[in-house]
Amino acid sequence: MSSLESTYNSASLKERSKFEQETLVNVSGVDKRNSRYSHQNDKQPDELIVVTLLVATACGVQLPSRIDSLMSMKQALQSLGALRQSDVVGVELLWTPQAEGDYYTKDEMITEYPNLRQL
């Protein structure tokens, strides 16, 4: 396994470990859904979403040093969108919530994503 692949896999595992359970997986166009998930909590859920985009490339990419505003996020996405297909080695898009009843409370968000910036 190459160093790039190992780093990519570690980042993916780190982000996936923050989910209690994956309720939707799509690999190579094949959807796998788990509808048996239920988040038991007496509190009213916060309407929050976290989106993580992991991209492995065969070339350098000019990205903002911090993504802490809509402008810096737009710049990062434009840089990634300008990549040639042949330079993209891997892409993984993770988000939560994925299914009804799957959500983060504000406290869980702070614990799992201490560096998160609300945009």
N, C-alpha and C positions, 0 to 999 in steps of 0.2 A: 504494500500500500504506500502510495506517495505521501510526502509531507502535506501537500495541498489537500489530498483526499482525507487524510487523518484530521487535519484542522477543520475541514468542512463538516465531517462526521461528528466531531466533538462539539462544534457550535450547534449543530442540529439537535444532538442529544440533550445539550444543556437547555435549549429552548423548549423542546418537547417535554422535558422532565417537569416543567412548570405546570403542565396540564394534568388534572386529576385523571382524565381519560380522554383519548382521542375519539371523537364521535363521528368524524368524517375523514377518510383517507382516499386520495386519488393518486394512483401511481400508474403511469403510462396509459392514462385515459380510462382506468378501471376504478369506479367508485366503490368504496366499502363504507357502509354506514352502520352505526351502532345506535339503535333507538331505545335501548334499555337504560340509558343514563339518566340520572336524576340528581340534581344538586339540592340536598336537603338543608334549608336554612329558614329560620323564622323571620328574618329581615326582608324588607322589600329590596329586590335586586337593583343595583345601580346599572344604568344603561351605558356600560363601558365596553370598549373593544380594543384589543391589542393585536396589531398586525406585525409579523416579523417576516422580512424578506431576506433570505440567505442566497447569495450569488457567488459562485466560484468562477473565476475567469482565468484565461491563459495569458492575459496581458494586464498591465496596470490600468487602474481606473481613477480618474480625478474626482474625488468626493469631498464634500464639506467635512471639516474636522469634527464638527458636531451637528447633529440634526436636531435643532431645538426650535424650529419655526416652520411654518408652511413653506416659506421661501427656500430654506435649506433642504427641506424634504423634496420640493419640486426640482431643485438643482440636482440632487442625488438621483432621482428617478430619471431625469433627462439624460444624465451621464450614463446610467445603466441602459436606457433605451437606445442610446447611440452605439452600443457595442455591436460588433458584427456577430452573427450567429456562430461563426466558427471559433470565436473567442470565448463563448459561453460554455463552460464545462459542466456546470450544475446550477439549478435553481430550485429553491424550496420556499413555498409560501405557507406560513402558519398563521392561524388567527383563532381567537377566542372572543366571544362565544361562537360555537359552531352549531349548536342545536338548542331548541327550546329547553329552558331549565339549566342551561350551561352558562354560567356567568362568573365574573369576578366581583367581589365587593371591593370597596375602596381600600379597606385594610389589606385584603389579599393582593391587590395591585401594588401597594406600597411595599409589601413583603417580597413579592416575587419579582418586581421590576423597580428596584430602588433608584435607578437612573432614568426612569421613564419621564419624558416630557409630554404633557398633555398638549395636543395641537388642536 
